[in-house]
Every structure is written in structure tokens, then in C-alpha cells.
Amino acid sequence: MTSATGDIRSNELCAVGPWPVSAQAVTYVGSACVVEGTGDFTVADLQLVRRQFPDRLVTLDGDVITVWPPSLSTP
């Protein structure tokens, strides 16, 4: 995945924190957050991440949960 700003932070440890148990890596690309799992995440895992980011769009695609950047306000 590439970023126009080059603001990619490498994987962070998932051993501690409110991440799903099966999370293996958390990567930040700008203000987006990508959680990668060791297998498919469950709806409960998705809800756990959504509670951490209540004002953001959070989607589930198998073994990846994506927290999308905040929407830009239009004047």
C-alpha cells in the first residue's frame, strides 16, 4: 500500500491493548489504521475496534479490519 504523503508507520505490537485477540499487526497509513489478523476476524472483533473509533468508518474484510480516515467536511 502506498501513501501520497509517505506517512506510513510500521507495524505495532498487538500483545497489549484493546485489539482483537487474533490481531497480528496494526499499521497506520496517515490517519487510517489497518489491523491484520492471523485468520478471519469475527463480527465481535469488528465491534471491538468500532468502539475504539466511534466517529470513524470501520470495515471488515476477512482477516483485515480497516479504520478509515475521518471524513473531510465540505463547506
DARAQUI-V527628 format. One record per backbone hydrogen bond with DSSP energy under -0.5 kcal/mol. CO is the residue of the C=O (numbers start at 1). NH is the residue of the N-H. If there is no record, write none. Layout:
CO NH
CO NH
This chain:
3 6
6 8
7 9
7 30
9 28
12 26
20 23
22 38
25 36
26 12
27 34
28 9
28 30
29 32
32 29
33 35
33 67
34 27
34 36
35 65
36 24
36 25
42 46
43 47
44 48
45 49
46 50
47 51
48 52
49 52
49 53
53 56
57 68
59 66
61 63
61 64
62 41
63 37
64 61
65 35
66 59
66 68
67 33
